[in-house]
Amino acid sequence: KIVVGGGTDWAPFDFVDETGKHTGIANDYLKVIGEELGIEVEIITGPSWDELLSMIRRKEIDVLPAIYHAKEREAFVNYTTPYIKITEFIFSRSDNETISSFADLKDKTISVVKGYAIEGYLRSDYPEYNLVPAPTIADALKKLITGEADAFIGDIISTPYKIKELSLVGIKPIASVPFPGPNVHMA
């Protein structure tokens, strides 16, 4: 048996649907892997992404099915070959005309999901940027909508998915970030 830490809020990759069932691209892969190996796959959902990272670090779970590569995580996980490459994007409120590129974020407040690789990358390579972490994509987008943040950085697939799911209005994609997009792995 392998114990998997299932994400709850990263649709369409790794999330819990409205019925409470773990689903998404990562879950599809887990089903195939379990069948091919002939092993039981137990999926634990509920903890935040940051909590799941702590759990895998403490070896309380065996696998995270959808994770970005980050150098600092190599100390406690082994990555598979990536199975998806995606692009991180800057999102702002539709009425904000002051942001058109990553450089414009230097004096702004940026919402990110706590524990996501983008948070670690920005903290280490752009320490002068003002980050406002949130536990989920939905919470990070709410910070953007309410004005607690001027921008949100998230991937170009799950962010529009969440915007549509929550029926949010007044958010626009601005530009991709000027550094290589992450790959999604299992770890």
Disulfide bonds with the S-S distance in Angstrom:
none
